Amino acid sequence: MWFYILRRLIWLPFLLLVVTFITFVMVRIVPGDPIVVMLGSRYDPEIAQNIRDQLGLHRPFLVQYLDYIWDAMRGDFGESFRFRGQSVSSLLISKMWVSLQVNLAALTASVLIGLPLGFFIAHRQGSWQDPLVVSIGFILGAIPIMVTIPAVLWIGCLKLDLLPCSGWGGVFDLRIIVPIITLGIFGFAGIMRLMRSSTLDVLGQDYIRTAKAKGLSTFQIDRRHVLKNALIPVITVLSLSLDGILTTSFVAERILGIPGMGDFAIQAVFNRDYPVIMATTIIGATAFVVANLIADLAYGLIDPRIRYD
């Protein structure tokens, strides 16, 4: 297993090189000059050129990229263009912690609701409950987060006055409820539908019929055979769901005033803050690879037949 982990991690630097190079090119070819944004109404060509020289933006593109990669390998993501004198690393640490809390809380809620509900409703196939729950899941999963957030705020905050409308006070603060609902709906709907279809597929296998013929109870069959086999395809989606929730949290953090990485990254794009954009991309790509690696390792924990050669 350790050789498998090492082999997967060896590819991470090559992936990051490709991702960072594409991002480095994209942020420089899109319209907009970071120096113009930085100076605003105080723009002066001479001052702008001096700042450009200080930041090294006058150098050839490839030289800038290689210097950035060399510094990033040592853990130095440079200084923010917007917050002069502050390192990107120091700015992102607190933002990362906030986003991690928001995303893990939303994913946990999605799993705790979606998995049991999908497993339960699969055993109710043919009843009125099955199409009802599936239809609700399709509807909730189809609603974009730009609609979900205003709807939750309008009902829960303005009309019923049950929930705080915005802000951040930590994972144990009531203000976490709105992000959990708005981010968790999408993940819950997908996990529930997949768990249902995966459970139905396992219930139709020959070994389940054999277990029933041997006289095992429904509880024993579910615990020994159905649940762990149904979870295998769901784990893959869970790793992708975390990435999807991370993406949608950018919008949620911006609208709800949560001081996380998502809101910070959006501000960096608007302000052409190249170092922050690059660091956010590296962190996101690394998180995606690690999440998929954890999912692969979880297969072996659920099903001992899986071997890592």
C-alpha positions as a Markdown table, in Angstrom:
| # | Residue | x | y | z |
|---|---|---|---|---|
| 1 | Met | 0.0 | 0.0 | 0.0 |
| 2 | Trp | 2.8 | 2.4 | 0.8 |
| 3 | Phe | 4.3 | 1.8 | -2.6 |
| 4 | Tyr | 0.9 | 2.7 | -4.2 |
| 5 | Ile | 0.7 | 5.9 | -2.1 |
| 6 | Leu | 4.2 | 6.9 | -3.1 |
| 7 | Arg | 3.5 | 6.1 | -6.8 |
| 8 | Arg | 0.4 | 8.3 | -6.7 |
| 9 | Leu | 2.2 | 11.2 | -4.9 |
| 10 | Ile | 5.1 | 11.1 | -7.4 |
| 11 | Trp | 2.7 | 12.4 | -10.1 |
| 12 | Leu | 1.6 | 15.3 | -7.9 |
| 13 | Pro | 4.6 | 17.6 | -8.8 |
| 14 | Phe | 4.0 | 17.0 | -12.6 |
| 15 | Leu | 0.3 | 17.8 | -12.2 |
| 16 | Leu | 1.1 | 20.9 | -10.3 |
| 17 | Leu | 3.5 | 22.0 | -13.0 |
| 18 | Val | 0.9 | 21.7 | -15.7 |
| 19 | Val | -1.8 | 23.4 | -13.6 |
| 20 | Thr | 0.4 | 26.2 | -12.5 |
| 21 | Phe | 1.7 | 26.8 | -16.0 |
| 22 | Ile | -1.8 | 27.0 | -17.5 |
| 23 | Thr | -2.9 | 29.3 | -14.7 |
| 24 | Phe | 0.2 | 31.5 | -15.1 |
| 25 | Val | -0.5 | 31.9 | -18.8 |
| 26 | Met | -4.3 | 32.5 | -18.3 |
| 27 | Val | -3.9 | 35.3 | -15.7 |
| 28 | Arg | -1.5 | 37.2 | -18.0 |
| 29 | Ile | -3.4 | 36.9 | -21.2 |
| 30 | Val | -6.8 | 38.0 | -19.9 |
| 31 | Pro | -7.6 | 41.7 | -20.1 |
| 32 | Gly | -6.5 | 43.8 | -17.1 |
| 33 | Asp | -3.3 | 45.2 | -15.6 |
| 34 | Pro | -2.7 | 44.6 | -11.9 |
| 35 | Ile | -0.7 | 47.8 | -11.6 |
| 36 | Val | -3.7 | 49.8 | -13.0 |
| 37 | Val | -6.0 | 48.1 | -10.5 |
| 38 | Met | -3.5 | 48.7 | -7.7 |
| 39 | Leu | -3.1 | 52.5 | -8.4 |
| 40 | Gly | -6.7 | 53.2 | -9.4 |
| 41 | Ser | -7.3 | 56.9 | -9.9 |
| 42 | Arg | -3.7 | 57.6 | -8.8 |
| 43 | Tyr | -2.3 | 56.0 | -11.9 |
| 44 | Asp | 0.9 | 57.5 | -13.2 |
| 45 | Pro | 2.9 | 55.8 | -16.0 |
| 46 | Glu | 6.2 | 56.5 | -14.3 |
| 47 | Ile | 5.0 | 55.2 | -10.9 |
| 48 | Ala | 3.4 | 52.2 | -12.6 |
| 49 | Gln | 6.7 | 51.3 | -14.4 |
| 50 | Asn | 8.6 | 51.5 | -11.1 |
| 51 | Ile | 6.1 | 49.2 | -9.4 |
| 52 | Arg | 6.2 | 46.8 | -12.4 |
| 53 | Asp | 10.0 | 46.7 | -12.1 |
| 54 | Gln | 9.8 | 46.1 | -8.3 |
| 55 | Leu | 7.4 | 43.2 | -8.8 |
| 56 | Gly | 9.5 | 41.7 | -11.7 |
| 57 | Leu | 6.6 | 41.9 | -14.2 |
| 58 | His | 9.0 | 43.5 | -16.8 |
| 59 | Arg | 11.0 | 40.3 | -17.0 |
| 60 | Pro | 10.4 | 37.6 | -19.7 |
| 61 | Phe | 7.4 | 35.4 | -19.1 |
| 62 | Leu | 9.4 | 32.1 | -18.7 |
| 63 | Val | 11.8 | 33.7 | -16.3 |
| 64 | Gln | 8.9 | 34.9 | -14.1 |
| 65 | Tyr | 7.4 | 31.4 | -14.1 |
| 66 | Leu | 10.6 | 29.6 | -13.3 |
| 67 | Asp | 11.3 | 32.0 | -10.4 |
| 68 | Tyr | 7.8 | 31.5 | -9.1 |
| 69 | Ile | 8.1 | 27.7 | -9.2 |
| 70 | Trp | 11.4 | 27.8 | -7.5 |
| 71 | Asp | 10.1 | 29.9 | -4.7 |
| 72 | Ala | 6.9 | 27.9 | -4.4 |
| 73 | Met | 8.9 | 24.7 | -4.0 |
| 74 | Arg | 10.4 | 26.3 | -0.9 |
| 75 | Gly | 6.9 | 27.3 | 0.4 |
| 76 | Asp | 7.2 | 30.9 | -0.6 |
| 77 | Phe | 4.2 | 32.0 | -2.7 |
| 78 | Gly | 5.3 | 35.6 | -2.8 |
| 79 | Glu | 3.7 | 38.8 | -1.6 |
| 80 | Ser | 0.1 | 39.9 | -2.4 |
| 81 | Phe | -0.2 | 42.7 | -5.0 |
| 82 | Arg | -3.2 | 44.0 | -3.2 |
| 83 | Phe | -1.9 | 43.7 | 0.4 |
| 84 | Arg | 1.6 | 45.0 | -0.1 |
| 85 | Gly | 4.2 | 43.7 | 2.4 |
| 86 | Gln | 2.1 | 40.7 | 3.4 |
| 87 | Ser | 3.0 | 37.2 | 2.3 |
| 88 | Val | 0.4 | 35.1 | 0.5 |
| 89 | Ser | 1.0 | 32.2 | 2.9 |
| 90 | Ser | 0.1 | 34.3 | 6.0 |
| 91 | Leu | -3.0 | 35.7 | 4.3 |
| 92 | Leu | -4.3 | 32.2 | 3.2 |
| 93 | Ile | -3.8 | 30.3 | 6.4 |
| 94 | Ser | -6.7 | 31.8 | 8.2 |
| 95 | Lys | -8.8 | 31.7 | 5.0 |
| 96 | Met | -8.1 | 28.0 | 4.5 |
| 97 | Trp | -9.2 | 27.2 | 8.0 |
| 98 | Val | -12.5 | 28.9 | 7.6 |
| 99 | Ser | -13.2 | 27.3 | 4.2 |
| 100 | Leu | -12.2 | 23.9 | 5.5 |
| 101 | Gln | -14.7 | 24.2 | 8.4 |
| 102 | Val | -17.5 | 25.3 | 6.0 |
| 103 | Asn | -16.8 | 22.6 | 3.4 |
| 104 | Leu | -16.4 | 19.7 | 5.9 |
| 105 | Ala | -19.5 | 20.7 | 7.7 |
| 106 | Ala | -21.5 | 20.8 | 4.5 |
| 107 | Leu | -20.0 | 17.4 | 3.3 |
| 108 | Thr | -20.7 | 15.8 | 6.7 |
| 109 | Ala | -24.4 | 16.9 | 6.6 |
| 110 | Ser | -24.7 | 15.6 | 3.0 |
| 111 | Val | -23.3 | 12.2 | 4.0 |
| 112 | Leu | -25.2 | 11.8 | 7.2 |
| 113 | Ile | -28.5 | 12.5 | 5.4 |
| 114 | Gly | -27.8 | 11.2 | 1.9 |
| 115 | Leu | -26.3 | 7.8 | 2.7 |
| 116 | Pro | -29.0 | 6.5 | 5.1 |
| 117 | Leu | -31.8 | 8.0 | 3.1 |
| 118 | Gly | -30.5 | 6.4 | -0.2 |
| 119 | Phe | -30.0 | 3.1 | 1.5 |
| 120 | Phe | -33.5 | 3.2 | 3.1 |
| 121 | Ile | -35.3 | 4.2 | 0.0 |
| 122 | Ala | -33.7 | 1.4 | -2.1 |
| 123 | His | -35.4 | -1.1 | 0.2 |
| 124 | Arg | -38.7 | 0.7 | -0.5 |
| 125 | Gln | -38.6 | 0.3 | -4.2 |
| 126 | Gly | -42.1 | 0.0 | -5.6 |
| 127 | Ser | -43.7 | 1.9 | -2.8 |
| 128 | Trp | -44.9 | 5.5 | -3.1 |
| 129 | Gln | -42.0 | 6.7 | -1.0 |
| 130 | Asp | -39.4 | 5.8 | -3.6 |
| 131 | Pro | -40.5 | 8.0 | -6.5 |
| 132 | Leu | -41.3 | 10.8 | -4.1 |
| 133 | Val | -37.9 | 10.9 | -2.5 |
| 134 | Val | -36.1 | 10.5 | -5.8 |
| 135 | Ser | -38.1 | 13.3 | -7.4 |
| 136 | Ile | -37.3 | 15.6 | -4.5 |
| 137 | Gly | -33.6 | 14.7 | -4.8 |
| 138 | Phe | -33.7 | 15.5 | -8.6 |
| 139 | Ile | -35.4 | 18.9 | -7.9 |
| 140 | Leu | -33.0 | 19.9 | -5.1 |
| 141 | Gly | -29.9 | 18.8 | -7.1 |
| 142 | Ala | -31.0 | 20.8 | -10.1 |
| 143 | Ile | -31.4 | 24.1 | -8.2 |
| 144 | Pro | -28.3 | 26.3 | -8.7 |
| 145 | Ile | -26.7 | 27.7 | -5.5 |
| 146 | Met | -27.4 | 31.2 | -6.8 |
| 147 | Val | -31.1 | 30.4 | -6.3 |
| 148 | Thr | -30.7 | 28.3 | -3.2 |
| 149 | Ile | -28.9 | 31.0 | -1.1 |
| 150 | Pro | -31.5 | 33.8 | -1.7 |
| 151 | Ala | -34.4 | 31.4 | -1.1 |
| 152 | Val | -32.9 | 30.1 | 2.3 |
| 153 | Leu | -32.1 | 33.7 | 3.3 |
| 154 | Trp | -35.6 | 35.0 | 2.4 |
| 155 | Ile | -37.5 | 32.2 | 4.2 |
| 156 | Gly | -35.2 | 31.4 | 7.1 |
| 157 | Cys | -33.9 | 34.9 | 7.8 |
| 158 | Leu | -36.3 | 37.5 | 6.6 |
| 159 | Lys | -39.7 | 35.8 | 6.8 |
| 160 | Leu | -39.4 | 33.4 | 9.8 |
| 161 | Asp | -36.4 | 35.1 | 11.5 |
| 162 | Leu | -35.0 | 31.7 | 12.5 |
| 163 | Leu | -31.5 | 32.0 | 11.1 |
| 164 | Pro | -28.7 | 34.6 | 11.1 |
| 165 | Cys | -28.4 | 36.1 | 7.6 |
| 166 | Ser | -24.7 | 36.3 | 7.1 |
| 167 | Gly | -21.3 | 36.5 | 8.6 |
| 168 | Trp | -19.0 | 33.9 | 10.3 |
| 169 | Gly | -18.5 | 32.9 | 13.9 |
| 170 | Gly | -17.1 | 29.4 | 13.7 |
| 171 | Val | -18.4 | 26.0 | 13.1 |
| 172 | Phe | -20.4 | 25.9 | 16.3 |
| 173 | Asp | -22.0 | 29.3 | 15.6 |
| 174 | Leu | -25.6 | 29.5 | 14.3 |
| 175 | Arg | -24.3 | 31.3 | 11.2 |
| 176 | Ile | -23.0 | 27.9 | 10.0 |
| 177 | Ile | -26.5 | 26.7 | 9.4 |
| 178 | Val | -27.2 | 28.6 | 6.1 |
| 179 | Pro | -23.9 | 27.5 | 4.5 |
| 180 | Ile | -24.6 | 23.9 | 5.5 |
| 181 | Ile | -28.1 | 24.0 | 4.0 |
| 182 | Thr | -27.1 | 25.8 | 0.8 |
| 183 | Leu | -23.9 | 23.8 | 0.1 |
| 184 | Gly | -25.2 | 20.5 | 1.5 |
| 185 | Ile | -28.3 | 20.3 | -0.7 |
| 186 | Phe | -26.4 | 19.7 | -3.9 |
| 187 | Gly | -24.1 | 17.0 | -2.2 |
| 188 | Phe | -27.0 | 15.4 | -0.4 |
| 189 | Ala | -29.1 | 14.9 | -3.6 |
| 190 | Gly | -26.3 | 13.3 | -5.5 |
| 191 | Ile | -25.1 | 11.1 | -2.7 |
| 192 | Met | -28.7 | 9.9 | -2.0 |
| 193 | Arg | -29.4 | 9.0 | -5.6 |
| 194 | Leu | -26.1 | 7.2 | -6.1 |
| 195 | Met | -26.5 | 5.3 | -2.8 |
| 196 | Arg | -30.0 | 4.2 | -3.9 |
| 197 | Ser | -28.9 | 3.0 | -7.3 |
| 198 | Ser | -25.8 | 1.3 | -5.9 |
| 199 | Thr | -27.8 | -0.5 | -3.2 |
| 200 | Leu | -30.4 | -1.6 | -5.8 |
| 201 | Asp | -27.6 | -3.0 | -7.9 |
| 202 | Val | -26.1 | -5.0 | -5.0 |
| 203 | Leu | -29.6 | -6.3 | -3.9 |
| 204 | Gly | -30.0 | -7.8 | -7.4 |
| 205 | Gln | -26.7 | -9.9 | -7.2 |
| 206 | Asp | -26.7 | -13.7 | -6.9 |
| 207 | Tyr | -24.9 | -13.8 | -3.6 |
| 208 | Ile | -27.7 | -11.7 | -2.0 |
| 209 | Arg | -30.2 | -14.3 | -3.1 |
| 210 | Thr | -28.0 | -17.1 | -1.8 |
| 211 | Ala | -27.8 | -15.3 | 1.6 |
| 212 | Lys | -31.6 | -15.1 | 1.7 |
| 213 | Ala | -31.9 | -18.8 | 0.8 |
| 214 | Lys | -29.6 | -19.6 | 3.7 |
| 215 | Gly | -32.0 | -18.0 | 6.0 |
| 216 | Leu | -30.0 | -14.9 | 7.0 |
| 217 | Ser | -32.1 | -12.0 | 8.2 |
| 218 | Thr | -32.5 | -8.7 | 6.3 |
| 219 | Phe | -30.4 | -7.0 | 8.9 |
| 220 | Gln | -27.5 | -9.5 | 8.6 |
| 221 | Ile | -27.6 | -9.4 | 4.8 |
| 222 | Asp | -27.5 | -5.6 | 4.9 |
| 223 | Arg | -24.7 | -5.4 | 7.4 |
| 224 | Arg | -22.5 | -8.1 | 6.0 |
| 225 | His | -23.0 | -7.8 | 2.2 |
| 226 | Val | -25.2 | -4.9 | 1.0 |
| 227 | Leu | -23.8 | -1.9 | 2.8 |
| 228 | Lys | -20.1 | -2.3 | 2.2 |
| 229 | Asn | -20.5 | -3.2 | -1.4 |
| 230 | Ala | -22.9 | -0.4 | -2.1 |
| 231 | Leu | -20.5 | 2.1 | -0.5 |
| 232 | Ile | -17.6 | 1.4 | -3.0 |
| 233 | Pro | -18.9 | 3.5 | -5.9 |
| 234 | Val | -20.2 | 6.2 | -3.5 |
| 235 | Ile | -16.8 | 6.8 | -2.1 |
| 236 | Thr | -15.6 | 7.9 | -5.5 |
| 237 | Val | -18.4 | 10.4 | -5.7 |
| 238 | Leu | -17.7 | 11.7 | -2.2 |
| 239 | Ser | -14.2 | 12.7 | -3.2 |
| 240 | Leu | -15.7 | 14.5 | -6.2 |
| 241 | Ser | -18.4 | 16.0 | -4.0 |
| 242 | Leu | -15.8 | 17.6 | -1.8 |
| 243 | Asp | -14.3 | 19.3 | -4.9 |
| 244 | Gly | -17.8 | 20.3 | -6.1 |
| 245 | Ile | -18.7 | 21.8 | -2.7 |
| 246 | Leu | -15.3 | 23.6 | -2.6 |
| 247 | Thr | -16.2 | 25.2 | -6.0 |
| 248 | Thr | -19.7 | 26.2 | -5.0 |
| 249 | Ser | -18.5 | 27.5 | -1.6 |
| 250 | Phe | -16.7 | 30.3 | -3.6 |
| 251 | Val | -20.1 | 31.7 | -4.4 |
| 252 | Ala | -21.6 | 31.0 | -0.9 |
| 253 | Glu | -18.7 | 32.7 | 0.8 |
| 254 | Arg | -19.0 | 35.7 | -1.4 |
| 255 | Ile | -22.8 | 36.1 | -0.9 |
| 256 | Leu | -22.9 | 35.3 | 2.8 |
| 257 | Gly | -19.8 | 37.3 | 3.8 |
| 258 | Ile | -17.8 | 34.3 | 5.0 |
| 259 | Pro | -14.1 | 35.2 | 5.1 |
| 260 | Gly | -12.8 | 32.1 | 3.5 |
| 261 | Met | -10.6 | 31.2 | 0.6 |
| 262 | Gly | -13.5 | 31.4 | -1.9 |
| 263 | Asp | -14.3 | 35.0 | -1.2 |
| 264 | Phe | -10.6 | 35.8 | -1.1 |
| 265 | Ala | -9.9 | 34.1 | -4.4 |
| 266 | Ile | -12.8 | 36.0 | -6.1 |
| 267 | Gln | -11.4 | 39.3 | -4.8 |
| 268 | Ala | -7.9 | 38.3 | -6.1 |
| 269 | Val | -9.3 | 37.7 | -9.6 |
| 270 | Phe | -11.0 | 41.1 | -9.6 |
| 271 | Asn | -7.8 | 42.8 | -8.4 |
| 272 | Arg | -5.5 | 40.8 | -10.7 |
| 273 | Asp | -3.6 | 39.6 | -7.6 |
| 274 | Tyr | -1.4 | 37.0 | -9.5 |
| 275 | Pro | 0.3 | 35.5 | -6.4 |
| 276 | Val | -3.0 | 34.8 | -4.6 |
| 277 | Ile | -4.5 | 33.3 | -7.7 |
| 278 | Met | -1.6 | 31.0 | -8.2 |
| 279 | Ala | -1.4 | 29.9 | -4.6 |
| 280 | Thr | -5.2 | 29.2 | -4.6 |
| 281 | Thr | -4.8 | 27.1 | -7.7 |
| 282 | Ile | -2.0 | 25.1 | -6.2 |
| 283 | Ile | -3.9 | 24.4 | -3.0 |
| 284 | Gly | -7.0 | 23.4 | -4.9 |
| 285 | Ala | -5.2 | 21.0 | -7.2 |
| 286 | Thr | -3.3 | 19.4 | -4.3 |
| 287 | Ala | -6.6 | 19.0 | -2.3 |
| 288 | Phe | -8.2 | 17.3 | -5.3 |
| 289 | Val | -5.3 | 14.8 | -5.7 |
| 290 | Val | -5.2 | 14.1 | -1.9 |
| 291 | Ala | -9.0 | 13.6 | -1.8 |
| 292 | Asn | -8.9 | 11.1 | -4.6 |
| 293 | Leu | -6.0 | 9.3 | -3.0 |
| 294 | Ile | -8.0 | 9.0 | 0.3 |
| 295 | Ala | -10.9 | 7.7 | -1.6 |
| 296 | Asp | -8.8 | 5.0 | -3.3 |
| 297 | Leu | -7.4 | 3.9 | 0.1 |
| 298 | Ala | -10.9 | 3.8 | 1.6 |
| 299 | Tyr | -11.8 | 1.1 | -1.0 |
| 300 | Gly | -9.4 | -1.3 | 0.7 |
| 301 | Leu | -10.8 | -0.6 | 4.2 |
| 302 | Ile | -14.4 | -1.3 | 3.0 |
| 303 | Asp | -13.5 | -4.3 | 0.8 |
| 304 | Pro | -10.5 | -6.3 | 1.9 |
| 305 | Arg | -10.5 | -8.0 | -1.5 |
| 306 | Ile | -9.0 | -4.9 | -3.1 |
| 307 | Arg | -5.2 | -5.0 | -3.2 |
| 308 | Tyr | -2.8 | -2.2 | -4.1 |
| 309 | Asp | -0.1 | -3.6 | -6.3 |
